[in-house]
């Protein structure tokens, strides 16, 4: 998988159509294996979709974008995650963890050449997506960049993720929808240096499995699926040519069953969270 983040000075650039550089992440088995910053060679707005398609990009993460750009990216088979802001690496990590939500088309481009650029649906132009994701909780850290170390475990004590071994805290904007709800809400009221333990039910984490997200198709309709095995994670495309991740649930000689639910759906999760830094 290849992820492209609209990029400027280490952060997610907020006007997709005027993006001059992208940070490209190559991902294998859920881990980033290479990174590179590339220029757009003068491409802009809808033309960026062709530019990214030529780079074999599967997912683009950006701030604001309009209907035209979103349609062009969908036509190119590129998944769009809009409304992201802050550190580009943190946004990419949040996407890989399944915690980065998209606002969809969130900028009007009727006045692109005028000062101020977008008159966006987010209520703040292209300055981010706070208007698209209004948190249902309050706290002194809401709207601020938070850096945390954490350790995540299942109820049996098995660790499924931790930041300590990576050597860098996780960075995200509290209340912007970049994290699962219970984690985000807990950090909202923490103080720097504080360490807390939280237990999250599925409705506070990745939700419950949706039976409608499990589907079976004939192998003959999906060339290449003959080699897939149960438990394998793959990327499929919907009728609009948008990519989505699924798990192979079962396969026989004629059919294959996929599960589009998150691997974490239905699970209770525990986190130890240490708030390292908060900044505006």
Rosetta silent file (secondary structure, phi, psi, omega in degrees, C-alpha in Angstrom):
SEQUENCE: XXXXXXXXXXXXXXXXXXXXXXXXXXXXXXXXXXXXXXXXXXXXXXXXXXXXXXXXXXXXXXXXXXXXXXXXXXXXXXXXXXXXXXXXXXXXXXXXXXXXXXXXXXXXXXXXXXXXXXXXXXXXXXXXXXXXXXXXXXXXXXXXXXXXXXXXXXXXXXXXXXXXXXXXXXXXXXXXXXXXXXXXXXXXXXXXXXXXXXXXXXXXXXXXXXXXXXXXXXXXXXXXXXXXXXXXXXXXXXXXXXXXXXXXXXXXXXXXXXXXXXXXXXXXXXXXXXXXXXXX
SCORE:     score description
SCORE:     0.000 S_00000001
   1 L     0.000  141.392  176.729    0.000    0.000    0.000 S_00000001
   2 E  -120.925  125.661  179.362    1.165    3.532   -0.772 S_00000001
   3 E  -111.822  133.275  176.682   -0.135    6.500    1.246 S_00000001
   4 E  -116.263  128.933  177.780    0.352   10.109    0.144 S_00000001
   5 E  -113.459  124.807  173.367   -0.038   12.993    2.607 S_00000001
   6 E   -57.451  127.816 -159.330   -0.405   16.571    1.349 S_00000001
   7 E  -133.770  137.372  171.524    2.704   18.009    2.935 S_00000001
   8 E  -157.954  120.010  176.040    4.267   21.288    4.034 S_00000001
   9 L    52.472   41.629  175.614    6.934   21.803    6.716 S_00000001
  10 L    86.535   -8.153 -175.812    6.202   18.483    8.411 S_00000001
  11 E  -114.375  167.708  174.882    2.449   19.044    8.613 S_00000001
  12 E   -72.911  119.758  179.681   -0.647   18.120    6.616 S_00000001
  13 L   -71.384  139.781 -167.989   -1.113   20.867    3.999 S_00000001
  14 L   -94.096   -0.758  179.182   -4.617   22.315    4.202 S_00000001
  15 E  -128.495   93.095 -173.726   -5.436   23.100    0.548 S_00000001
  16 H   -51.361  -45.443 -175.038   -5.301   19.922   -1.543 S_00000001
  17 H   -64.276  -18.793 -179.560   -5.604   21.715   -4.889 S_00000001
  18 H  -111.355   17.078  179.674   -2.540   23.832   -4.188 S_00000001
  19 L   -63.362  127.545  178.290   -0.364   21.068   -2.772 S_00000001
  20 L  -101.912  -21.800  177.605    3.232   21.445   -3.970 S_00000001
  21 E  -140.843  146.862  171.786    4.685   18.430   -2.155 S_00000001
  22 E  -120.210  144.955  168.585    3.417   15.075   -0.899 S_00000001
  23 E   -97.385  124.569 -174.744    5.028   12.818    1.660 S_00000001
  24 E  -104.202  128.405  178.719    4.844    9.273    0.339 S_00000001
  25 E  -116.743  125.786  173.102    4.720    6.292    2.706 S_00000001
  26 E   -96.793  126.928 -172.771    5.175    2.735    1.478 S_00000001
  27 E  -120.263  133.160  174.625    3.396    0.305    3.799 S_00000001
  28 E  -131.873  127.554  179.190    3.787   -3.440    4.101 S_00000001
  29 L    54.191   38.112  177.015    1.828   -5.553    6.588 S_00000001
  30 L    80.165    2.088 -179.352    0.626   -2.422    8.360 S_00000001
  31 E  -117.098  141.352  177.358    4.153   -1.034    8.879 S_00000001
  32 E   -75.835  123.137 -178.187    5.824    1.893    7.126 S_00000001
  33 E  -107.814  -17.255  176.264    8.877    0.591    5.261 S_00000001
  34 E  -158.405  153.915  179.175    9.930    3.733    3.374 S_00000001
  35 E  -137.454  146.579  176.917    9.217    7.471    3.237 S_00000001
  36 E  -157.530  146.132  175.445    9.935   10.133    0.634 S_00000001
  37 E  -106.289  126.247 -177.038    8.894   13.726   -0.065 S_00000001
  38 E  -126.569  150.972  175.186    8.125   14.471   -3.723 S_00000001
  39 E   -85.073  157.937 -176.586    7.094   17.584   -5.652 S_00000001
  40 L   -90.059   -0.258  175.315    3.879   17.722   -7.671 S_00000001
  41 L    58.838   32.908  175.815    5.602   19.015  -10.813 S_00000001
  42 L    86.031   -3.282  178.709    3.118   21.852  -11.161 S_00000001
  43 L   -68.847  148.586  179.748   -0.027   19.689  -11.097 S_00000001
  44 L  -148.388  157.976  178.321   -3.012   21.182   -9.293 S_00000001
  45 L    48.081 -128.148 -173.835   -6.601   20.428   -8.293 S_00000001
  46 L   -60.689  -29.495 -179.629   -8.141   17.550  -10.316 S_00000001
  47 H   -63.539  -20.989  178.508   -4.834   16.997  -12.194 S_00000001
  48 H   -65.323  -27.033  178.801   -3.298   15.871   -8.906 S_00000001
  49 H   -62.774  -44.107  178.050   -5.399   12.707   -9.109 S_00000001
  50 H   -65.111  -39.467  178.896   -3.579   11.647  -12.287 S_00000001
  51 H   -60.348  -46.440 -178.755   -0.246   12.583  -10.710 S_00000001
  52 H   -70.226  -36.296  177.939   -0.930   10.420   -7.649 S_00000001
  53 H   -62.590  -38.192  178.227   -2.304    7.553   -9.738 S_00000001
  54 H   -64.256  -25.204  177.679    0.957    7.517  -11.716 S_00000001
  55 L   -90.094    5.629  178.541    2.765    7.078   -8.378 S_00000001
  56 L    62.083   35.565  179.458    0.476    4.096   -7.600 S_00000001
  57 L   -74.066  134.556  177.920   -0.979    5.849   -4.536 S_00000001
  58 L   -97.184  -34.292 -175.108   -3.792    3.959   -2.781 S_00000001
  59 E  -137.272  136.244  172.858   -4.719    6.533   -0.108 S_00000001
  60 E  -119.715  133.673  178.329   -4.351   10.310    0.081 S_00000001
  61 E  -112.978  129.156 -175.708   -4.559   12.206    3.377 S_00000001
  62 L  -150.280  179.837  174.663   -5.182   15.960    3.191 S_00000001
  63 L   -88.758  -98.936  179.783   -6.850   18.953    4.811 S_00000001
  64 E   -96.489  144.638  171.818   -9.489   20.626    2.662 S_00000001
  65 L  -154.038  157.100 -176.928  -10.565   19.562   -0.822 S_00000001
  66 L   -97.521  178.278 -177.807  -13.542   20.182   -3.087 S_00000001
  67 H   -61.269  -40.250 -177.835  -16.052   17.977   -4.852 S_00000001
  68 H   -62.439  -46.126  179.834  -14.136   18.035   -8.144 S_00000001
  69 H   -65.885  -40.287  179.758  -10.888   16.832   -6.620 S_00000001
  70 H   -64.180  -40.838  179.184  -12.667   14.170   -4.586 S_00000001
  71 H   -64.612  -40.744  179.736  -14.481   12.886   -7.680 S_00000001
  72 H   -65.269  -39.195  178.598  -11.231   12.786   -9.656 S_00000001
  73 H   -67.518  -40.425  177.599   -9.478   10.853   -6.881 S_00000001
  74 H   -62.821  -40.787  178.434  -12.379    8.392   -6.641 S_00000001
  75 H   -61.795  -33.173  179.022  -12.239    7.917  -10.400 S_00000001
  76 L   -82.102   -2.012  179.468   -8.539    7.111  -10.050 S_00000001
  77 L    77.917   26.352 -177.915   -9.327    4.530   -7.349 S_00000001
  78 L  -106.711  124.397  176.958   -7.662    6.513   -4.565 S_00000001
  79 E   -70.087  138.364 -177.215   -9.189    6.540   -1.087 S_00000001
  80 E  -113.654  126.925  171.734   -9.530   10.063    0.337 S_00000001
  81 E  -118.281  101.100 -178.067   -9.100   10.984    3.995 S_00000001
  82 L  -102.749  168.224  178.750   -9.821   14.712    4.294 S_00000001
  83 L    84.820    4.563  178.489   -9.983   17.024    7.279 S_00000001
  84 L   -77.136  155.009  176.097   -6.630   15.888    8.692 S_00000001
  85 L  -156.928  171.309 -179.030   -4.259   18.417   10.204 S_00000001
  86 L    83.898 -155.893 -173.797   -1.121   18.642   12.297 S_00000001
  87 E   -60.332  128.615 -177.537    1.889   16.374   12.006 S_00000001
  88 H   -64.834  -42.479  179.796    1.921   14.373    8.741 S_00000001
  89 H   -62.474  -39.273  179.734    3.579   11.321   10.294 S_00000001
  90 H   -66.416  -38.425  178.550    0.983   11.283   13.085 S_00000001
  91 H   -64.435  -42.260  178.434   -1.849   11.477   10.558 S_00000001
  92 H   -63.714  -43.282  178.812   -0.425    8.548    8.603 S_00000001
  93 H   -62.754  -40.437  179.263   -0.008    6.524   11.802 S_00000001
  94 H   -64.091  -37.540  177.215   -3.572    7.316   12.847 S_00000001
  95 H   -63.376  -45.385 -178.370   -4.836    6.080    9.471 S_00000001
  96 H   -65.186  -27.430  177.785   -2.932    2.815    9.813 S_00000001
  97 L   -84.702   -4.134  179.094   -4.403    2.374   13.300 S_00000001
  98 L    78.516   20.745 -175.131   -7.893    2.922   11.878 S_00000001
  99 L  -111.886    4.769 -178.025   -8.520    6.057   13.939 S_00000001
 100 L  -101.461  116.456 -178.003   -8.421    8.763   11.257 S_00000001
 101 L   -96.189  150.193  179.015  -11.860    9.784    9.998 S_00000001
 102 L  -100.294  143.547  175.746  -12.577   11.581    6.725 S_00000001
 103 L   -92.536   -4.802 -175.664  -14.739   14.680    6.388 S_00000001
 104 L    73.858 -159.221  177.532  -15.343   14.113    2.677 S_00000001
 105 L   -66.973  121.491 -172.912  -15.417   17.123    0.349 S_00000001
 106 L  -133.932   17.870  175.816  -15.034   20.045    2.727 S_00000001
 107 L  -139.161  136.089  168.847  -14.002   23.054    0.645 S_00000001
 108 L   -89.289  138.606 -176.523  -15.796   25.192   -1.940 S_00000001
 109 L  -117.511   34.860  179.401  -13.428   26.340   -4.656 S_00000001
 110 L   -73.403  -18.586 -175.841  -15.436   29.117   -6.278 S_00000001
 111 L  -131.062   44.027 -175.612  -12.823   31.670   -5.223 S_00000001
 112 L   -60.552  -29.441 -175.240   -9.574   29.726   -5.372 S_00000001
 113 L   -89.738   -3.808  178.890   -7.666   32.648   -6.839 S_00000001
 114 L   -89.652  158.837  178.423   -8.822   35.108   -4.230 S_00000001
 115 L   -61.906  133.286 -179.411   -7.034   35.751   -0.989 S_00000001
 116 L   105.175  -17.779  171.859   -8.182   33.252    1.595 S_00000001
 117 L    65.814 -103.678 -169.549   -8.563   30.363   -0.857 S_00000001
 118 L   -91.909  136.477  165.119  -11.381   28.137    0.344 S_00000001
 119 L   -99.642   78.375 -164.487  -14.703   29.165    1.769 S_00000001
 120 L   -79.910  159.609  176.373  -15.027   25.699    3.256 S_00000001
 121 L   -70.178  -11.941 -178.718  -17.941   23.838    4.731 S_00000001
 122 L   -77.273   -7.553  178.760  -15.806   23.355    7.855 S_00000001
 123 L    83.859   -1.050 -178.590  -16.483   26.934    8.879 S_00000001
 124 L  -138.198   30.117 -178.457  -12.797   27.722    8.920 S_00000001
 125 L    61.490 -136.041  179.645  -11.761   27.666    5.276 S_00000001
 126 L  -101.083   26.291 -178.484   -8.891   25.268    4.753 S_00000001
 127 L   -88.297   24.011  178.605   -7.530   25.688    8.227 S_00000001
 128 L   121.118 -166.888 -171.382   -8.497   22.190    9.274 S_00000001
 129 L  -133.218   35.659 -179.166  -11.654   20.293   10.036 S_00000001
 130 L   -62.829  -31.161 -179.106  -12.747   21.221   13.514 S_00000001
 131 L   -73.513  -21.414 -179.407  -16.216   22.045   12.155 S_00000001
 132 L   -81.179  -29.333 -177.297  -16.583   18.596   10.609 S_00000001
 133 L  -126.559   97.043  178.746  -15.911   16.721   13.815 S_00000001
 134 L   -95.622  112.431 -177.013  -17.443   18.320   16.900 S_00000001
 135 L   -67.552  151.779  178.627  -16.484   16.217   19.943 S_00000001
 136 L   -95.372   24.828  178.138  -19.147   15.338   22.500 S_00000001
 137 L  -141.142  160.272  179.563  -16.736   16.019   25.353 S_00000001
 138 L  -118.808  167.787  177.005  -14.914   19.006   26.807 S_00000001
 139 L   162.507  156.065 -177.573  -11.510   19.505   28.347 S_00000001
 140 L   -63.589  -17.489 -177.452   -8.571   21.894   28.367 S_00000001
 141 L   -95.655   -5.074 -178.788   -6.745   19.828   25.729 S_00000001
 142 L   -63.187  130.364 -179.167   -9.516   19.802   23.105 S_00000001
 143 L    86.458   -2.532 -179.117   -8.287   21.395   19.886 S_00000001
 144 L  -106.487  157.156  176.402   -4.643   21.201   20.968 S_00000001
 145 E   -78.252  122.574 -179.544   -1.812   19.016   19.708 S_00000001
 146 E  -115.888  140.589  175.183   -1.181   16.262   22.248 S_00000001
 147 E  -119.517  125.393 -175.664    1.759   13.882   22.394 S_00000001
 148 E  -132.978  148.957  162.630    1.273   10.699   24.374 S_00000001
 149 E  -100.076  148.141 -177.427    3.011    7.437   25.127 S_00000001
 150 E  -153.330  160.331  171.258    0.658    4.507   25.511 S_00000001
 151 E  -135.642  125.476 -179.381    0.390    0.763   25.906 S_00000001
 152 E  -109.467  134.092 -179.699   -2.678   -1.088   24.654 S_00000001
 153 E  -136.854  155.003  169.885   -3.716   -4.521   25.917 S_00000001
 154 L   -81.170  175.396 -177.392   -6.632   -6.925   25.647 S_00000001
 155 L   -64.914  -22.957  178.184   -8.420   -8.086   28.782 S_00000001
 156 L   -85.513    4.350  177.814   -6.139  -11.125   29.040 S_00000001
 157 L    92.549   -6.246  179.459   -3.115   -8.831   29.274 S_00000001
 158 L   -67.868  128.189  179.331   -1.854   -9.429   25.721 S_00000001
 159 E   -80.783  129.289  177.152   -0.273   -6.289   24.299 S_00000001
 160 E  -107.829  -16.912  178.619   -1.557   -5.304   20.850 S_00000001
 161 E  -168.330  151.615  177.444    0.229   -1.974   20.456 S_00000001
 162 E  -162.418  145.762  179.827    2.578    0.391   22.290 S_00000001
 163 L   -90.269  -21.171 -172.387    4.460    3.571   21.494 S_00000001
 164 H   -60.244  -41.633 -178.612    7.366    3.057   23.877 S_00000001
 165 H   -67.570  -21.684  179.578    9.208    0.606   21.659 S_00000001
 166 H   -83.488  -13.164  174.952    9.037    3.018   18.732 S_00000001
 167 L    82.362   -5.198 -179.347   10.876    5.677   20.710 S_00000001
 168 L  -131.546  136.864  175.294    8.482    8.495   19.780 S_00000001
 169 L   -65.446  157.035  173.156    5.199    9.553   21.394 S_00000001
 170 E   -79.790  133.487 -179.230    2.019    9.449   19.333 S_00000001
 171 E  -114.888  133.830  178.379    0.942   12.951   18.228 S_00000001
 172 E  -158.928  167.055  177.456   -2.642   13.941   17.418 S_00000001
 173 E   -96.926  117.455 -176.088   -5.123   16.780   17.791 S_00000001
 174 L   -65.287  130.552  177.332   -7.430   16.095   20.698 S_00000001
 175 L    85.120    1.094 -177.696  -11.104   16.144   19.741 S_00000001
 176 L   -93.066    2.520  178.492  -10.464   16.170   15.976 S_00000001
 177 L    83.990   14.148 -179.664  -11.552   12.565   15.448 S_00000001
 178 L   -82.265  -16.480 -177.503   -8.045   11.260   14.845 S_00000001
 179 L  -122.278  162.026  174.416   -8.283    8.794   17.741 S_00000001
 180 L   -62.264  151.816 -167.187  -10.894    6.317   18.942 S_00000001
 181 H   -56.927  -49.588 -175.502  -13.510    8.050   21.068 S_00000001
 182 H   -64.513  -37.680  177.793  -12.641    6.717   24.521 S_00000001
 183 H   -65.208  -48.692 -179.540   -8.915    7.369   24.106 S_00000001
 184 H   -57.920  -46.727 -177.928   -9.554   10.901   22.802 S_00000001
 185 H   -63.601  -38.144 -179.535  -11.977   11.702   25.623 S_00000001
 186 H   -65.252  -41.577 -177.681   -9.543   10.495   28.284 S_00000001
 187 H   -69.637  -26.131 -175.232   -6.689   12.676   27.011 S_00000001
 188 H   -56.062  -30.725 -175.039   -8.950   15.758   26.884 S_00000001
 189 L  -113.099    8.266 -178.810   -8.742   16.282   30.653 S_00000001
 190 L   -78.785  160.111  173.688   -5.243   14.985   31.400 S_00000001
 191 L  -109.407  149.467  179.746   -2.319   17.063   32.657 S_00000001
 192 L   -57.667  131.517 -177.737    1.198   16.850   31.241 S_00000001
 193 L    93.538  -14.074 -179.333    3.125   14.148   33.089 S_00000001
 194 L   -75.504  144.684  175.599   -0.017   12.370   34.227 S_00000001
 195 E  -123.971  127.964 -179.911   -0.387    8.614   33.646 S_00000001
 196 E  -130.661  158.077  173.271   -3.820    6.986   33.624 S_00000001
 197 E  -115.377  131.173  179.589   -5.288    3.536   32.969 S_00000001
 198 E  -129.950  151.937  174.874   -8.545    3.268   31.050 S_00000001
 199 E  -119.182  127.450 -177.089  -10.838    0.416   29.988 S_00000001
 200 E  -115.564  130.111  170.627  -12.852    0.870   26.789 S_00000001
 201 L   -79.735  164.880 -177.121  -15.929   -1.054   25.734 S_00000001
 202 H   -55.435  -36.424 -178.830  -16.387   -1.606   21.972 S_00000001
 203 H   -68.184  -16.267  176.017  -18.739    1.368   21.617 S_00000001
 204 H   -97.011   -4.724 -175.798  -15.904    3.581   22.945 S_00000001
 205 L  -120.096 -105.846 -174.510  -13.331    1.970   20.686 S_00000001
 206 L  -103.963   13.149  177.463  -13.866    0.350   17.258 S_00000001
 207 L    76.953 -174.476 -179.528  -17.550   -0.459   17.589 S_00000001
 208 L  -102.840  151.607  178.802  -19.270   -3.816   17.178 S_00000001
 209 L   -59.339  138.704  177.435  -18.991   -6.105   14.146 S_00000001
 210 L  -100.984  115.603 -178.988  -21.578   -5.389   11.470 S_00000001
 211 H   -60.605  -24.516  179.144  -22.978   -8.606    9.949 S_00000001
 212 H   -73.376  -11.495  179.095  -23.726   -6.669    6.761 S_00000001
 213 H   -87.189    0.591  176.405  -19.984   -6.109    6.334 S_00000001
 214 E  -103.439  124.566 -175.524  -19.479   -9.848    5.699 S_00000001
 215 E  -143.789  154.366 -178.266  -20.091  -10.841    2.094 S_00000001
 216 E  -122.252  135.705  176.992  -19.427  -13.740   -0.270 S_00000001
 217 E  -133.168  162.409  177.889  -18.608  -13.558   -3.982 S_00000001
 218 E   -76.016  135.789 -179.388  -17.699  -16.049   -6.663 S_00000001
 219 H   -58.627  -34.078 -178.965  -13.969  -16.525   -7.146 S_00000001
 220 H   -62.209  -23.355 -179.822  -14.482  -16.327  -10.908 S_00000001
 221 H   -85.782   -6.050 -176.666  -15.594  -12.700  -10.485 S_00000001
 222 L  -131.908   82.013 -178.342  -12.387  -11.741   -8.703 S_00000001
 223 L   -54.838  135.240 -179.417   -9.296  -12.704  -10.704 S_00000001
 224 L    96.526  -14.368 -177.251   -6.329  -13.487   -8.472 S_00000001
 225 H   -76.123   -8.297 -179.523   -8.433  -14.477   -5.484 S_00000001
 226 H   -59.908  -26.947 -175.566   -7.662  -18.153   -6.107 S_00000001
 227 H   -94.621   -4.152 -177.936   -4.482  -17.805   -4.045 S_00000001
 228 L   -72.093  148.682  179.758   -6.024  -16.007   -1.068 S_00000001
 229 L  -126.999  156.876 -179.384   -6.193  -17.805    2.272 S_00000001
 230 L   -57.934  135.299  179.795   -8.336  -17.338    5.391 S_00000001
 231 L    95.340  -11.843 -177.931   -7.020  -14.608    7.676 S_00000001
 232 L   -76.383  140.238  176.716   -5.265  -12.674    4.928 S_00000001
 233 E   -97.628  128.682 -178.408   -5.792   -8.887    4.761 S_00000001
 234 E  -137.957  168.488  177.410   -6.344   -7.506    1.263 S_00000001
 235 E  -110.025  126.747  173.732   -7.630   -4.361   -0.466 S_00000001
 236 E  -112.719  175.543  179.796  -10.782   -4.503   -2.610 S_00000001
 237 E  -128.465  137.814  179.494  -12.583   -1.800   -4.589 S_00000001
 238 L   -84.128 -172.199 -177.006  -16.250   -0.815   -4.419 S_00000001
 239 L   -65.964  -18.682  176.713  -18.528    0.168   -7.326 S_00000001
 240 L   -96.272   12.406  179.896  -17.051    3.683   -7.237 S_00000001
 241 L    64.103   28.579  176.273  -13.537    2.241   -7.500 S_00000001
 242 L   -95.387  131.712 -177.599  -12.748    3.277   -3.928 S_00000001
 243 E   -75.257  146.458  172.236  -10.370    0.965   -2.042 S_00000001
 244 E  -149.120  148.957 -174.685  -11.316   -0.642    1.273 S_00000001
 245 E   -91.474  138.970  179.783   -9.568   -3.199    3.464 S_00000001
 246 E  -138.179  164.236  173.449  -11.043   -6.617    4.207 S_00000001
 247 E  -113.271  136.192  175.777  -10.070   -9.897    5.835 S_00000001
 248 E   -72.415  118.254 -177.085  -10.510  -13.213    4.055 S_00000001
 249 E   -91.369  -39.912 -179.589  -12.954  -15.094    6.277 S_00000001
 250 E  -162.935  158.964  177.898  -13.340  -18.330    4.315 S_00000001
 251 E  -153.271  138.055  171.385  -12.808  -19.804    0.859 S_00000001
 252 L  -124.819 -161.757 -174.568  -13.885  -22.924   -0.984 S_00000001
 253 L   -68.972  -26.459 -173.060  -13.474  -24.007   -4.603 S_00000001
 254 L  -116.658  -26.214 -175.162  -16.085  -21.604   -5.968 S_00000001
 255 E  -130.380  162.428  176.701  -16.615  -18.768   -3.486 S_00000001
 256 E  -138.464  136.870 -177.859  -14.685  -16.547   -1.113 S_00000001
 257 E  -110.457  130.901 -179.316  -16.049  -14.732    1.940 S_00000001
 258 E  -115.590  151.808  176.191  -14.687  -11.369    3.076 S_00000001
 259 E  -123.368  114.544 -178.759  -15.134   -9.437    6.316 S_00000001
 260 L   -90.293    2.731  176.104  -14.901   -5.642    6.014 S_00000001
 261 L   -69.329  151.895  172.832  -15.167   -5.083    9.775 S_00000001
 262 L   -60.683  145.352  176.885  -12.163   -3.701   11.616 S_00000001
 263 L   -62.292  -20.036 -178.355  -10.011   -6.406   13.180 S_00000001
 264 L   -96.825   -2.035 -178.221  -10.591   -4.612   16.497 S_00000001
 265 L   -60.931  135.803  177.064  -14.383   -4.466   16.203 S_00000001
 266 L    83.496    0.465 -175.639  -16.200   -5.927   19.208 S_00000001
 267 L  -101.214  140.355  171.237  -13.127   -5.991   21.438 S_00000001
 268 L   -83.468  136.683 -174.746  -12.698   -4.428   24.850 S_00000001
 269 E  -125.412  148.587  176.423   -9.422   -2.551   25.063 S_00000001
 270 E  -122.631  138.962  179.336   -7.226   -1.298   27.883 S_00000001
 271 E  -132.386  137.777  162.679   -4.767    1.572   27.648 S_00000001
 272 E  -103.571  120.700 -173.367   -2.135    3.042   29.897 S_00000001
 273 E  -118.502  132.266  175.607   -1.701    6.627   28.672 S_00000001
 274 E  -119.827  116.941  179.336    1.072    9.058   29.587 S_00000001
 275 E   -82.643  115.083 -173.991    0.576   12.670   28.433 S_00000001
 276 E   -92.304  -40.263 -174.050    3.999   13.935   27.374 S_00000001
 277 E  -156.518  148.069  171.799    3.258   17.332   25.817 S_00000001
 278 E  -134.540  132.702  176.536    0.406   19.685   24.917 S_00000001
 279 E  -145.154  156.602  179.537    0.741   22.636   22.558 S_00000001
 280 L   -73.654    0.000    0.000   -1.559   24.975   20.620 S_00000001
